[in-house]
Amino acid sequence: MSVEIEGDHVMGEEDSDEDEEEVTWSMIDSMRLWRNDAIMQHLYETAAFWGDKILSWTGKLTHSCV
């Protein structure tokens, strides 16, 4: 799945313009985003679930670019 980003607004493919930057997220990046979102919403068991999945897939929990 690809996501186009323009400023702070995220648009689907149907809203794309020619000047937008296309970003493609890997599965691990998506899981890290879900984990961080769960932490921000105080859903700690859900964050632990995604953290465990990230650890089992990569062998590490943190990512320096996120």
HUWOTA-V503811 format. One record per backbone hydrogen bond with DSSP energy under -0.5 kcal/mol. NH is the residue of the N-H (numbers start at 0). CO is the residue of the C=O. E is the energy in kcal/mol with one decimal. If there is no record, write none. Layout:
nh={NH	NH}
co={CO	CO}
e={E	E}
This chain:
nh={2	3	4	5	8	9	10	10	14	15	19	20	22	24	24	29	30	31	32	33	34	35	36	37	38	39	40	41	42	43	46	47	48	49	50	51	52	53	54	55	56	57	58	58	65}
co={22	10	20	8	5	7	3	8	11	12	16	4	2	0	22	25	26	27	28	29	30	31	32	33	34	35	36	38	37	41	42	43	44	45	46	47	48	49	50	51	52	53	53	54	62}
e={-2.4	-1.4	-1.8	-2.3	-2.1	-0.5	-2.1	-0.5	-1.5	-1.2	-1.1	-1.0	-2.4	-0.7	-0.5	-2.3	-2.4	-2.3	-2.2	-2.5	-2.5	-2.6	-2.5	-2.3	-2.2	-2.3	-1.5	-1.8	-3.1	-1.0	-2.4	-2.4	-2.0	-2.3	-2.6	-2.4	-1.9	-2.6	-2.5	-2.4	-1.9	-2.6	-0.5	-2.1	-1.0}
